[in-house]
Amino acid sequence: MMISLKFLLCCLLVSSCAYATIVSHDGRAITIDGHRRVLLSGSIHYPRSTTEMWPDLIKKGKEGGLDAIETYVFWNAHEPTRRQYDFSGNLDLIRFLKTIQDEGMYGVLRIGPYVCAEWNYGGFPVWLHNMPGMEFRTTNTAFMNEMQNFTTMIVEMVKKEKLFASQGGPIILAQIENEYGNVIGSYGEAGKAYIKWCANMANSLDVGVPWIMCQQDDAPQPMLNTCNGYYCDNFTPNNPNTPKMWTENWTGWYKNWGGKDPHRTTEDVAFAVARFFQRGGTFQNYYMYHGGTNFDRTAGGPYITTTYDYDAPLDEFGNLNQPKYGHLKQLHDVLHAMEKTLTYGNISTVDFGNLVTATVYKTEEGSSCFIGNVNETSDAKINFQGTFYDVPAWSVSILPDCKTETYNTAKINTQTSVMVKKANEAENEPSTLKWSWRPENVDNVLLKGKGESTMRQLFDQKVVSNDESDYLWYMTTVNIKEQDPVWGKNMSLRINSTAHVLHAFVNGQHIGNYRVENGKFHYVFEQDAKFNPGANVITLLSITVGLPNYGAFFENVPAGITGPVFIIGRNGDETIVKDLSTHKWSYKTGLSGFENQLFSSESPSTWSGESVPFNRTMTWYKTTFKAPLGSEPVVVDLLGLGKGTAWINGNNIGRYWPAFLSGIDGCSAECNYRGAYYAEKCQTNCGEPTQRWYHVPRSFLNSDGDNTLVLFEEIGGNPSLVNFQTIGVGNVCANVYEKNVLELSCNGKPISSIKFASFGNPGGNCGSFEKGTCEASNDAAAILTQECVGKEKCSIDVSEEKFGGACGGLAKRLAVEAIC
């Protein structure tokens, strides 16, 4: 092994050193220690899970055939206040990277520090916006200084722990900026200059591994430009020495409050990956491989939900999302087996017409082939090198030896796991949950208009609150005389608002509220109000639900009561308008219950267990509960509640909003994988709460003794239905083609029975299988009962030798449904 003189000198200067991994690239692939590699990676964001979950998530990534784990670095989480840093708990970036290293995997570190990621404010701290003369992501000196400071700090932290591959660590790639090419046109020449500055700044940090820029067609050398999207097979790098790389293959999509559940089919994700490698790709990353949870106030948007499941191969709780996980694992195994051919072979293509092509990778040692059918409707039967192959529409067949098809993206041979929720066996909920309550103290703001600061102007919420809270009170006192032209019997309050949710009060009386729907965040709210002669206190509560995270100049998108605000008087046909925008406005950030930490287990505050009110606005609720038995993931069912925040033993599990129902149209029980995917293509959960169940990590719970749940209910709800449940595999199904191996697993639980089994041409789907027109001579259910029942997992060859002859020359499948 050749070791550079520079590395040997470094080793002499320190007490110990690991062997450096030399990471470079050519136009074909990333090379590691001189060998071109097929690299499969998956995004797992460390703050969207817990430290206790990290080893299991990363291990499952490796077992799923991944080579690397990719993560963003979240600036606003790590530097919530300027020059005050937080790397504690699930923000321990170094621990996360070392966990990747411990599993023997590579790391891809996307520093950004703009991340998008449906994360609050795209990862930027709001204090950055509030600095004088600040403008994001352009040649603004203040911004560039802060960006360089944070990026340099992260790099130095990682270098100190020797975590770059050049130091013997796991990190083989680093990223600067993020998807800037999507918006660069809005910034003109300054944008072009900025991206060059980013490249020079990153390169000066001397990390010893390549830097990437995603969605950046004009990425300056030596930056490697990469692709993001549902499909990247058509992507061509901007330099012949840059390999074809895909940094974000979107495995599903995120969810908004009021939105439906998006799903991307397993067949389509596999098709996109196989097509990418068929057409010369060598590095591919799943975004997301595990989506996780937007704890606390980390969700962006506006209106990104607390769940960030993303329909990823690992679900929000870390369970295998089957069949997506298993079908992709099989694809990864095939691609890895072809690594040398794919990265060194000469490439030729045969066009069969009707959007069907074969691609041959040939070396002196042998050949590997792909047959791709991009037609959305027509299956293909083609003669390739003297053999006939059936290639379904919108699929890719892989022939590692250019003879035998070992994988087709549309033919799923892995199990489908049906996840079920089970009641808390530790106690009989919800009846055992005893609730206490206390009101949020709003007297000072509603009756006195008393705030923390006063200005004769309506300010953006970000400017006043620094995003320390979702809540900002705007208060003013208006003296109205009976002689005032606006005075009359028919008066109203008109508010031009960009608050995501608005509550309006006049003289302590709640006159109405409004929530944004359909993305219309600029609106006019008007409500009749009773004013008195003399002093009148107007109190407006502006609530944000995640700040914008994407788009040119997104930092300037307003939030709050930006005005104008009017009192409207109507006397007959005459309308009188009184503008309050330049009145003296008082501001108060947050709620007293948050300031007094009512959610803390240590809070000394008094709670009442008497006459617990339901459907009351601005109300705190508390109860104790027993942790569910076992080790399966835990969720809390918040059906019946309105909108607010939930804490478990003082840990903020995120915003809840079950009162926000999704639209009633646009869902389908069936989803055709054929044809290009888009976020609205395959949706479920129409007419239901956007999110009903909320993740409670096991590490938040006391396994022995009581646990505390605290809710802040903002708009009114009924906590009496709240209960805790576990999520696990209820039953598993498979529909496996002949000459494959069936693998069934109940995720650590024994298989209890075989509900259905048929070898031949069975029909139907999981939960509704039925026998077809032909059936094997041997009893499939009896065979599977003997081989699988009582075991946590089993493997069976799907063949006539095992199950007997059937169906003549027709292709046969084994359909199974097993109960866990």
CORJOGI-V75137 format. One line per field, one symbol per residue. ss: DSSP state (~ for helix, > for strand, _ for the rest). phi: phi as a letter, one per 20 degrees, with the letter a starting at -180 (. if undefined). A space follows every 50 residues. Layout:
BEGIN
ss: ???
phi: ???
END
This chain:
BEGIN
ss: ____~~~~~~~~~_________>>>____>>>__>>>_>>>>>>_~~~__ ~~~~~~~~~~~~~____>>>>>__~~~~__>__>____~~~_~~~~~~~~ ~~___>>>>>>>______>~~~~__~~~~___________~~~~~~~~~~ ~~~~~~~~~~___>~~~___>>>>>>___~~~_~~~~~~~~~~~~~~~~~ ~~~~_____>>>>>_________>>>>>>_______________>>>>>> _____>____>>___~~~~~~~~~~~~~____>>>>>>>>__>_____>_ >__>__>______>_____>___~~~~~~~~~~~~~~_~~~~~~_>>>>> >>>__>>>>>>>____>>>>>>>______>>>>>__>>>>>___>>>>>_ ______>>_______>>>>>>>>____________>>>>___~~~~____ __>>>_____~~~~~_____>>>>>>>>>>_________>>>>>>>>___ >>>>>>__>>>>>>>_______>>>>>>_____>>>>>>>>>>____>__ ___~~~________>>>>>>>__>>>>>>_____>>>>>__~~~~_____ _______>__________>>>>>>>>______>>>>>______>>>>>__ >>>>>>____>_____________________>>____>___>>>>_~~~ _____>>>>>>>>_____~~~_>>>>>>>>>>>>>>>__>>>>>>>__>_ __>>>>>>>>__>______>____>____~~~~~~~~~____>>>>>>_~ ~~~_________>>>>>>>_
phi: .edfggffffffecfbbeffeedbacfdafdclndfcecdcbecegfebd gfeggffffffffeneebddbfddgffecfcgmddccelfefgfffffff ffemdeccdefmefdmlleglmneffgffefgmebflbfdgfffffffff ffffffgffgeldfgfdneefdbccdlalfffcgffdmfffffffffgff ffffflencfedcelcfdgffefeecdcqfbcfefcfebfedfeccebef faaecdgneeeecdfgffffgffffffgdnfccbceddecencefldefe pfmffffcgmlegdfgenffeeegffffgffffffffdgfffecffdccd denlmdcdcddccfercccccddefecdfcccdclncececgglbcddcg dmcdfdbcfededdfdeeecdcffffaeeefefdecbafffdgfefedme cdbcbeaedgfffeellfbfdcedcbdcecefefgffredcbddceccff cccccclnefeqbbcfclmeedbddcbfbdddfofcedcddececnegcb oflffeffboeemfdceddccmeeddddedfdffdecbencffffelfff fefefeddeelfedldflcdcbbdbefgfncfgdcdedgoeebrcccdln efeofcaffeeffedodbfdceffnfebfefcdcmfmdggbddcfdggfe defdnecddccdeedoadefefbdcddbfebccbcdfgmcdecdbdlndf feadebbbdrcfdncgnbfbfeecbffeffffffffecfndfbbccfebf gednfammeffdcddccdee
END
